[in-house]
Amino acid sequence: MKHRDISEADPEVYKALKNEIERQETESLEMIASENFVPRQVLQAQGSVLTNKYAEGYPGKRYYAGCEYHDKVENLARERACELFGADHANVQPHSGTTANVGIYGKFIGQGGKILGPVLSHGGHLSHGHSVSMSGDMFNFEGYPVNEETERFEKEDVMEAAKEHNPELIVCGFSAYPREVDFEMFREVADEVDAMLMADIAHISGLVAAGVHPSPFPECDIVTTTTHKSIRGARGAMILCKEEYADKVDSAVFPYSQGGPLMHQIAGKAVSFKEAMRPEFKEYAQQIKDNTKALAEGLRTHNLRMVSGGTDNHLVLVDLKEEDITGKEAEEALEEAGIVVNKNSVPHDPEPPQVTSGIRVGTPALTTRGMEEKQLEEIGEMIGEVVRNPDSEEVNQNVKSRVSELLEEFKLYAGSEVDY
């Protein structure tokens, strides 16, 4: 086997990688709430020789020989995850948040079982029972809404839905909800209808790990999360649970829903969990929240309406129903100006998901770059300018110029030997 540098072996892929690092470094402000930038040490782990090995099974119980060092890495990841989140048990093998969720539904509830989750346009996720997802196809999902007045998940609304549908499992945790999750309230509802309680904390896991958002334990029986959003780690997912569910959770992943684990990704997870244990990470997580509040203040200068009136976490959800612009149009105008957000449905959205009446704007990635409240408030003002004047070339060029200045001031990988 001949080893060659990727630039020689595959110049087309190499060029795409170079262009992508250029885009991340110098072309746009990354404000998609589910995205972040990993440190070099996570990239190193993900590109490691652990990709060469099959390691089906679990540490000490593999189906293949030669897994001594894979066991060590996976045990480090599991131990660190439990310490970070106060869990009894961790399974770090899920490839994605969706496979983690569906594995739990299938193993614990079974095909056709009754599950109660958030309405998608009220902050839920496709894997919370949407009809286009296998979660909605395989299981009998019903939804609970945000309160019409407060636009928050209130106990009376969740309780009403739970009593009406009598689910075996209730899912809390959201992909476009700007407020803290009240896990105690969801536990009370679950107890009332004798249901298990599962939290999907994919978006807020970094905030939870740092202690700047309430923990889902001990209220929740099972917790799923991705490992690449606010926790700033390797792309993938994990499942955390109480000890009584450990064996069943493990079997829900392997062999029920997955085969061999991606050990290079698990190494990246282990490295990122260690990073999340550092005091600097708690400062980072708090800065995410501070930055998001500053972003909201900037948006208010242009009288843009935010769902629930503001934010407690890493994102704001801007409601454009009363504006002369759709979420899709706002997303496109902002990207042209160098600010990357995503169109997103808002409660009671009259537009289809491909269009939407809102945009979701997050701060984890810009906080990783080192930006603070001053910059995020200014960026909120710039977003407002573009949304109010989507066809103005002058506004577009002014914002694009300022974006370039911010990217130059707050560098990402420059000087860190990340060259593609």
N, C-alpha and C positions, 0 to 999 in steps of 0.2 A: 504494500500500500504506500503510495507516494503522498507525503504531506506537503501541501502547498498553502501559501497565504490565500485567503478568500479573494483578495483582489486579483490574483492570477487565476485561481481555480474557477471562479464564477464572477466575472466582472459585472454582469447584469444585476445580480443580487447585491454585490458589493456597492454598486452605484446607488441602488435603492436605499441601502442602509446608511450610506453617507448623506444622501438627501434627507433622510428622516432625522438624523442627528442635527443637520442644519436647520430643518424645520423647527425642531424642539428648541434649539439653542437661540435662533435669531429671527424667526419669522412670525411667531404668534404667542399671545398670552394664553396658556392652557387653563381653562376654567370649567371644564367638564367635571362635575362633582365626583364622578366615579374614577377619575384618573389621577395619577401621581407620578413622580419621578423617583426611581430607586437609586440608592447609592452604588458606587462602583463595586463594592464588596458583594452585593447581591447579584450583580451582573456576572461577576467572576464565578460565584457558586452555580448559577444557572447554566453557565457555559462549561461546566466541569466534566470530568470523566465519569461521573456517576450516571450520565446518560447512556453509558455502554452496557448497563446491567439490568437484567430482569430480576425483580425482587418481590414477586407475588407472595402475598401473605403479610405477616407482621413480624417485628423484631423477635427473634428466637423461635419463630414458627413460619419460616419461609419454605416455599416449594422448590427453591433452587439453592444450590450450594454457592459458596463464595460471597456471602452477604455480610461478613463481619463488620465492615466499615459502613455499609449502608444501614445496618442496625444501629450503629453508634449515632449516625447523623439523624435518623428518624427518632430515636429516643431523645436526643437533644431537643429536637423540634417539639415533641410531645410534652416533655417536661417544662420547657419554656412557655409553651402555650398555656398549660395548666397554671403556672405561676402568674402569668400576666393577667389571666381572666378569672382566677379563683375557681377553676373547674376541677372536678375529680378526675376526669378522663378527657383525652383529646385524640381525635383521629385526624391526621394531617394529610391523608392521601387523596381527598376529593380533587378532581381536576378543575371543577368550577362550582360556583355557588348553586347553579341550577341542578347539577348532578347530586350535590350534597342534599339539597332540599327534596328532590324527587326520591332519592334513596331512603330518606327518613319517612316520607309519606308511604312509600311502598312497603317497607318493612314493618312499620309500626301501625299503620292504618289499613293498608291493603287496597287493591284496586276497587274503585267504586265507593270507598269509605267517605264519610262526611267530614269535611274540613272547612273551617271558617277563616277567611283571610281578608286583607284590606282590598277595597275596590281599586283596580289598577289606576284609574284616573284620579284617585284620591291619595296617591302616594305609593301604591303597591308595586309589585314587580311581576313580570311575565310568569315567573315560577311560582307565583302565589295564586294560581288557578285560572289564568287567562285562557280563553278558548283556543288560541293559536299555539299554545304551549302544551307539551305532553302532560303537564301538571293539570291543566283543565280538561284534557282528554281522558286521562286515566282515573281521575278522582272526582268525587262529587263536591265541588267547591261552591261555597256561597260567600258573599262579601259583606263587610261592614263599612259604613261611610264615615267621613269626617262630619262633625256637627255643622249644620247649615249656617249657624251664626258665628261660631268661633273659628271654624275651619280647622279644628283640632279633633283628635280622637277622644271623645268624651265617654265616660262610663255608661251613661244611660243609653247611648246609641249602640255601643258594642254589646251591652247586656241584652238589649232588645233583639238584636240580630242573633245572638247566641241562644236565647230562649226560643226564638222562632225556628231555628234550624237544628238545634240540639247536636252540635258537632262532636266528633271524637277527639279532634285536635283543633286548637286555635293557634294561628300564626300571627305574631306581631313583629314589627321591624319593617322598614320601608326604604324605598329608593328615591323618593321625592317628597320628603316630609321635613319641613324646616324646624320642627320642635323636638324637645326631648321626649323619649318614649317612657311612658309611665308603666313600668313593668308590674308594679304592685297592683295597679288597677286591672291589668289584664289577668293577673293571678286570681283576683277576686272573682272576675267573670268566669274564668275557667273552672274554679272550684264550684261556682253556683250551678254549672251545667255538667259537672263531673267530666271535664275534658282535660287532656294533656295540653301543656303550653310550650310552644316552640318560638324562639326569637330568631329572626334573621337580621343580624347586626352588620351585614356586609358593608354598609356605608359608614357606620359610626364605630367600627371596631377599634380604630386608632384612638378615638376619644375615650372609649370605654377602657382600653388597656392603660391609658395614661391617667385614668381617674377623673377626667373632666366631664364625663357623662355617667349617669347611674349605671350600675352593672345589672345585667339580666339575671345573675345568680344572687340569691337562691330561689327567686320566684319562678324561673323557667326550668323546665325539665331538660330540654335540649336547646342548644344554641348553634346555629350555623353562621358562617361568615366567609366572605372572600378574604384573601390575604394581600390584596394589591391596591386597596383604595386608601382610606385615611391612615391605615397602619403602615403604608409605604413599603410593601414587601413584594415577594415573588408572586407572579400571577398564579392563581389557584384558589383553593378553599380549604376549610377544615370544619369539623364538627366537635363541639364541646358538650359535655353532659355530666349528670350526676352519676355516681358509681353504679347505681342499680341498673342503669341503661347501657353500661360500657360494652358488654359483649354483643348486645343487639345492634348498637351503633356500628361496631366494627363489622359485623356481618352485613349491615345495610350497605356498606361501601364495598367490601370484598368478602365474598364473591358475588353479592346480590346485584350491584350496579356498575362495578368496574372490575377490570383485570389488573394488570401490573401497574404499580405506582410509578409516577415520574420522579425518580429519585433526585435528579438534578434540581427539579423544582422544589422538592422537599428540603434540599440543602439550602436553597435560596430562602425558603420560609424560616428555617432554623436561624440563619444569619439575621434576617429582618426581625425576628422575635428578640434576639439579643440586643439589637439596636433599640427596640422599643422599651427595653428595660433600663436604658440609660436615662439619667436625670434630664438630659437635653431633649429627650423625646417628649417628656411631660410639658416642657416649655414650648415645644413645637405644637403640641396638641392644643394647648391653651391659646397659642397665637393664632391657630386656625379659627377658633371661635371669636377671638377679638377681631380678626381680619374680616370675618363674615359680617359682624355687626357694623364695622366700618364700611364695608361694601354696601350694606343696606342703607346707611346714611347717605352715601353718594347717590344711590338710586332715588332716594326721596327728594333730592334736589330737582329732579325732573318729574316729580309726582307720579312715579310708576308704582302701581299697586302690587304689593307682595301678599301671597297667600298667607293667611293667619296674621298678617300685619308685621311680620318680621322673622327673626330667626333665633334659635338657641344652639345651633350646631354648625355644620360645615357648608351649608348651602342656603340659598334663597330661591324661592319659586316665584317668578314674576308673572302676574296675571295680566294678559294683554287683551282680554275680551272686550274692554271698552275702548281700546285703541284701534287706530286705523292700520293695523299690521298684524299678521299672524305669527305664530311661533316660528314657522318655517322661514318666513321672510326675514324675521329678526335674526335668526341664526345665520342666514346667508349674508345679510348686510354686515353683521358683526365679524364674520369670518373674513370678509373682504377688507375690513378695517384692521384685521390682525388680532381679533379677540375671539377665541373659540369657546362657544357654549353649546348646549343642545336644546333643540325644541322639545317641549314636554307638555303633556296634557295637564290641565288644572281641573279642580273639582267642577262638575257640571259643564264640561267643555263642549261647546257646540260643534267643534271641528274634529275631523277624524285624526287618529294617531299619526298619520303621515304628514299632517298639517299642524295641528294643535293651536291652542290659544295662549301658550306660555313658553317661557324659557327657564331652564334650570341652570343656575350659576353657582359654582363652588370655588373654594379657596385653598384646598390642600396642596395643589401643585405649585401655586404661586408662593405659598408659605414656605414650601421646600426651597424655592429659589432665594428666600430671605426677605421677601417683601413684608411690610408691616402695615399698620393702620393707615398711615398717610398715603401710601401707594394704593391701597385697596379702596379708600374713599374716592380718590381721584379716578380710579378705574370704573367705579360705580357711576360717577358723573359722565365718563366717556361712553359707557354703555347707554346711558340715558340719552346722550346727544345723538348717537347713531340710531337708536330706536325711534326717536322723535323725528329724525331727518334721514331716513334710509336712502334717499335718492340724491343727497347732497354730496357732490364731489369734494367740496371744500371741507365738510365735516369729515368725510372719509380720509382725506389726505392728512388733515390735522391729527386725527386720532392715530392713524398709521404711523405718522412721524413720532408721536409721543410713545407709542408702543415700542418702536425701535430703540428709543432712548432707554426705556425701562429694561428691555432685554439686554442691552449692552451693559447697563449698570448692575443688573442682577443675573450673573452668568450661572449656567447650570453645570456642565461637565468640563468647562474649559480648564486645562491644566491638570486634569485627573487621568490622563492617558486613555480615556474612552474615545476611540477614534472611528467608530462606526456604530 
